[in-house]
Amino acid sequence: MSRAVEQQQAEYIGLLRSMFDFLLTSGMDVKSIRRIVDCAFAETGAQIPRRKRQRDLGLAIAGRVLDTWHRDRRYTDKNAEPKAIPLFGRAPSVEALVRSENLRSEGPQFARRLKSLGFLIRSGRNRYKPAARIAVVAGLNPLIQEYAARSSATLLGTIRHNVSKPARARKLIERFAEVPDLPLDCEAAFRKFSHEQGWAMLKTVNDWLESRRTRKKSSGGKRTVRAGMHLYAYVDPMQSPLTSVRGGLAN
């Protein structure tokens, strides 16, 4: 077996091991994981009808609800701070914010979910404010499990899209910047720097996307797609012996 094939197999083993470790940590047993793998194999390459787009009831919509709460004038005070609003009922309410994301029937259910996950803090009698502008979840729970699965599938979908396009075709951005030998005493500075720069970029992208969204009432039957950008930083203390590039930007 060639060195290139060995390296490829090692990378895929690492990918699958990470996925299985995550599923086991999430509380899933081996039998259930095997059943999921068998189902995935059965569907891979099979001629099955294209599935309808599933409703997003996870971290992405939680983030959009919180962001709208901070930018929509109906939900902010004279200082541009989020108002305290009821959980349920007509606008302004958390339920109405959820319904504005074209999720009418799931409004009350998802409003309760935001509260139970700590995204909302009580502010007066039967009124709530957002705990933060961004949706940050502590601990492993169903929302994080959904997020991990969706994010992994989205990343692989982007890579598959790019490699299937002709060389001159416009592709989706999928890049990374990495060095294998950052001094350990620079790790904290890297975490701070990457967080600040990443947040600034994502805010710009989010503003651009929000300004171009097609709202259901005015869509006129216009076709839409799910679009966004996913950014993450990483620090890996284990250096791979197969690493031969000292650093730089790559695609």
C-alpha positions, 0 to 999 in steps of 0.5 A: 500500500502506497504512502498516499493511500495510507495517509488517506485511510488514516484521515478517514479513520480519524474522521469516522472515529471523531464522529463515533466518539461524538455519538457515544458521548451524546449518549447513543449506544453502539447498536443505534450507531450501527443502525444509522450507519446501515441506513446511510449506506443503504441510501448512499447512491440509491435512487431515492426521491429528493427529500423536502428541505427539513425545517431548521429548528436548531442553533441557526434559527436560535441565532437568527431570533436573537439577532432580530431581537437586537436589530428590529426597532419593534423589539428595541428601546430608545437606546437600541437595547432589546426590550423585555417581552412576553414569551407567547402571544402577538408581536412583540413576543418571543413566539412572534419572533420565531414565527417571523422565521416562517415557523408559524406552527412551531412558534410556541414550542421553539420559544419554550426551547429557547427558555429551557436552554438558557437563551432567555433571562427573566426580566419582570413578570412574565417577560424575558430578554435575550441572555446574549446576542449570539446563541451560545450553548453550554454542555452537550444537549440535543441542540448541539447534537443537531448542530454538529450533524448539520455543520459536518454535513454542510462542510462536506457538501461544500467540498463536494460542490467545489470538487465537482465544478469545472476548474474555472467555475466560481466556487463556494469559499472553503479555505483555511490558514494554519501553521504546525508550530505556533508557540504554546505561549501564543495560544491564548493570543490566537484564541482572542485574535481569531475570535475578534476577527472572525466575529467582525467578518461574520457580522458583516456577512450576516448583515449582507444576508439579512438585508437580502432575505425574502420574507414569506409575505412578499416572496411572490413564489420566489425560489430560495436557498439556504446560504451562509458562512461557517467559521471556526478556529482550532488548536491541535496539540498533536502534530501529525508526522505527515505534515510537510507544509510549514504554514500559509493559506490553503484551499 
